[in-house]
Amino acid sequence: MDGHVWLAYFVAAWLIALSPGSGAVLSMSHGLAYGVRQTSATIAGLQLGLAFILLVAGVGVGAILVASATAFTVVKLLGAAYLAWLGVKQWRAPLTADVDAAGEGVAAAGLSVGQRVLRGALTNATNPKGIVFMVAVLPQFIDPQRPLAPQLLILLATTLAVDTVVMHGYAWLAARLRRWLRSARARRARNRVFGGVLMGMGASLLMVGRAAKA
């Protein structure tokens, strides 16, 4: 891969990661509930889901999902249902104390590390917007005259590195607000805001259409 092509993708990766989405909402929600250090497990899961989407799109399966009305609808409904479920869980989350003396989250009061990793992975892996976007973007940076695997690995490593930094940034920003959100009333409002946003994102997925055919 030529240097100028990688640089262009590097810039695009930052723009993609910084754009608000379900991953950013989940990172901020867990940043508030668990602190930055504990949210790293959630972010690791998000990267697993993102890697799945990128590889699916890169090997052409994503194009099949976009082209097939049935396959795309199934993925869309699964993604919408999952985000809606996350939103309901967040809305109804118990108002347990979630800050310890060091300012980090008390993970024992909520999801385990494995549960946070799985939740992050499913959040990105079931997002049809990500599949559509990657199908549209990746071909612009892949040279068909060169081996596919090395190019995909470079794009994958770049995407995951940038997204990891950005998601930790979202979690850090959210965690800075925790000192003002310790009361039961504030935590209830926090749960309902993030729960409502996740449910709204789930509903918005139902409006996502397939990419237009050439």
C-alpha positions as CSV (number, residue, x, y, z in Angstrom):
1,M,0.0,0.0,0.0
2,D,1.4,3.4,-1.0
3,G,2.1,5.9,1.7
4,H,-0.3,8.6,0.4
5,V,-3.1,6.0,0.2
6,W,-2.6,5.0,3.8
7,L,-2.5,8.6,5.0
8,A,-5.8,9.3,3.3
9,Y,-7.3,6.3,5.0
10,F,-5.8,7.3,8.3
11,V,-7.6,10.6,8.1
12,A,-10.8,8.9,7.0
13,A,-10.5,6.5,10.0
14,W,-10.4,9.5,12.4
15,L,-13.5,11.0,10.8
16,I,-15.3,7.6,11.0
17,A,-14.4,7.0,14.6
18,L,-15.2,10.6,15.8
19,S,-18.7,10.5,14.2
20,P,-21.3,9.8,17.0
21,G,-22.7,6.2,16.9
22,S,-23.7,3.4,19.1
23,G,-20.1,2.6,20.0
24,A,-19.5,6.1,21.2
25,V,-22.7,6.0,23.3
26,L,-21.8,2.7,24.8
27,S,-18.3,3.9,25.6
28,M,-19.6,7.0,27.3
29,S,-22.3,5.0,29.2
30,H,-19.8,2.6,30.6
31,G,-17.3,5.4,31.2
32,L,-19.8,6.9,33.5
33,A,-20.7,3.6,35.2
34,Y,-17.3,1.9,35.4
35,G,-14.6,4.5,34.8
36,V,-12.0,4.5,32.0
37,R,-9.9,1.6,33.1
38,Q,-12.9,-0.8,33.4
39,T,-14.4,0.5,30.1
40,S,-11.3,-0.8,28.3
41,A,-13.0,-4.2,28.3
42,T,-16.1,-2.7,26.5
43,I,-13.8,-1.0,24.0
44,A,-11.9,-4.2,23.3
45,G,-15.3,-5.8,22.5
46,L,-16.1,-2.9,20.2
47,Q,-12.9,-3.5,18.3
48,L,-13.7,-7.2,17.9
49,G,-17.1,-6.2,16.4
50,L,-15.4,-3.5,14.2
51,A,-12.8,-6.0,13.0
52,F,-15.6,-8.4,12.1
53,I,-17.4,-5.8,10.0
54,L,-14.2,-4.6,8.3
55,L,-13.2,-8.2,7.4
56,V,-16.7,-9.1,6.2
57,A,-16.8,-6.0,4.0
58,G,-13.2,-6.6,2.8
59,V,-13.8,-10.1,1.6
60,G,-16.9,-9.2,-0.2
61,V,-19.6,-10.7,2.1
62,G,-20.6,-7.2,3.0
63,A,-21.4,-6.5,-0.6
64,I,-23.6,-9.6,-0.7
65,L,-25.5,-8.3,2.4
66,V,-26.0,-4.9,0.8
67,A,-27.2,-6.5,-2.5
68,S,-29.5,-9.1,-0.9
69,A,-32.8,-7.6,0.5
70,T,-33.5,-10.6,2.7
71,A,-30.0,-10.8,4.2
72,F,-29.8,-7.1,4.7
73,T,-33.2,-6.9,6.4
74,V,-32.2,-9.7,8.8
75,V,-29.0,-8.0,9.8
76,K,-30.9,-4.7,10.2
77,L,-33.6,-6.2,12.4
78,L,-31.1,-7.9,14.6
79,G,-29.1,-4.8,15.0
80,A,-32.1,-2.7,15.8
81,A,-33.5,-5.2,18.3
82,Y,-30.1,-5.5,20.0
83,L,-29.7,-1.7,20.4
84,A,-33.3,-1.5,21.6
85,W,-32.6,-4.2,24.2
86,L,-29.5,-2.4,25.4
87,G,-31.5,0.8,25.7
88,V,-34.1,-0.9,27.8
89,K,-31.5,-2.5,30.0
90,Q,-29.8,0.9,30.5
91,W,-33.1,2.7,31.2
92,R,-34.0,0.1,33.9
93,A,-30.5,-0.2,35.3
94,P,-30.5,-0.3,39.2
95,L,-29.3,2.8,40.9
96,T,-26.4,1.2,42.7
97,A,-23.3,3.3,43.8
98,D,-20.9,3.0,40.9
99,V,-17.9,5.1,42.1
100,D,-15.2,3.9,44.5
101,A,-12.8,6.0,46.5
102,A,-10.3,6.1,43.7
103,G,-12.8,7.4,41.3
104,E,-13.0,4.2,39.3
105,G,-16.1,2.2,38.7
106,V,-17.0,-0.7,40.9
107,A,-17.3,-3.5,38.3
108,A,-18.7,-5.9,40.8
109,A,-21.9,-3.9,40.9
110,G,-22.6,-4.2,37.2
111,L,-21.5,-6.2,34.2
112,S,-18.5,-8.6,34.4
113,V,-15.5,-8.1,32.1
114,G,-16.7,-10.9,29.8
115,Q,-20.1,-9.3,29.6
116,R,-18.7,-5.9,28.7
117,V,-16.5,-7.4,26.0
118,L,-19.5,-9.3,24.5
119,R,-21.8,-6.3,24.7
120,G,-19.2,-4.2,22.9
121,A,-18.6,-6.8,20.2
122,L,-22.3,-7.3,19.5
123,T,-22.9,-3.6,19.4
124,N,-20.6,-3.1,16.5
125,A,-21.0,-6.5,14.8
126,T,-24.8,-6.1,14.5
127,N,-24.6,-2.6,13.1
128,P,-25.7,-2.6,9.4
129,K,-24.7,1.0,9.0
130,G,-21.1,-0.1,9.6
131,I,-21.3,-2.8,7.0
132,V,-22.8,-0.4,4.4
133,F,-20.2,2.2,5.1
134,M,-17.3,-0.2,5.0
135,V,-18.5,-1.7,1.7
136,A,-18.6,1.8,0.3
137,V,-15.3,3.0,1.7
138,L,-12.9,0.1,1.7
139,P,-12.7,-0.4,-2.1
140,Q,-11.5,3.2,-2.5
141,F,-8.3,2.3,-0.6
142,I,-7.6,-1.2,-2.0
143,D,-5.5,-1.8,-5.1
144,P,-6.9,-4.8,-7.0
145,Q,-3.6,-5.3,-8.6
146,R,-1.9,-6.1,-5.3
147,P,-2.5,-9.0,-2.8
148,L,-5.7,-8.4,-0.8
149,A,-4.7,-9.8,2.6
150,P,-1.8,-7.4,3.4
151,Q,-3.9,-4.4,2.4
152,L,-6.8,-5.5,4.6
153,L,-4.4,-6.1,7.6
154,I,-3.0,-2.6,7.2
155,L,-6.5,-1.1,7.0
156,L,-7.7,-3.2,9.9
157,A,-4.8,-2.3,12.2
158,T,-5.2,1.4,11.4
159,T,-9.0,1.3,12.0
160,L,-8.7,-0.5,15.3
161,A,-5.9,1.7,16.6
162,V,-7.7,4.9,15.8
163,D,-11.0,3.7,17.1
164,T,-9.5,2.5,20.3
165,V,-8.0,5.9,21.0
166,V,-11.3,7.7,20.2
167,M,-13.5,5.4,22.2
168,H,-11.2,5.8,25.2
169,G,-11.5,9.5,24.7
170,Y,-15.3,9.3,24.8
171,A,-15.1,7.2,28.0
172,W,-12.6,9.6,29.6
173,L,-14.9,12.6,28.8
174,A,-17.9,10.8,30.3
175,A,-15.9,9.7,33.4
176,R,-15.0,13.4,34.1
177,L,-18.7,14.1,34.7
178,R,-19.1,11.4,37.4
179,R,-18.4,13.6,40.3
180,W,-21.6,15.6,39.4
181,L,-23.6,12.4,38.8
182,R,-23.4,10.6,42.2
183,S,-26.9,11.3,43.4
184,A,-29.7,8.8,42.7
185,R,-31.6,11.4,40.8
186,A,-28.6,12.1,38.6
187,R,-27.9,8.4,38.0
188,R,-31.5,7.8,37.0
189,A,-31.4,10.7,34.6
190,R,-28.1,9.4,33.2
191,N,-29.6,5.9,32.7
192,R,-32.6,7.3,30.9
193,V,-30.6,9.6,28.7
194,F,-28.3,6.9,27.5
195,G,-31.1,4.3,27.4
196,G,-33.2,6.6,25.3
197,V,-30.3,7.4,22.9
198,L,-29.6,3.6,22.4
199,M,-33.3,2.9,21.8
200,G,-33.4,5.8,19.3
201,M,-30.4,4.5,17.5
202,G,-32.1,1.1,17.3
203,A,-35.1,2.7,15.8
204,S,-33.0,4.7,13.3
205,L,-31.5,1.4,12.0
206,L,-34.9,0.5,10.7
207,M,-34.6,3.4,8.3
208,V,-31.2,2.3,6.9
209,G,-31.5,1.4,3.2
210,R,-29.3,-0.7,1.0
211,A,-26.7,1.0,-1.1
212,A,-28.0,1.8,-4.5
213,K,-27.0,-0.6,-7.2
214,A,-24.9,0.7,-10.0
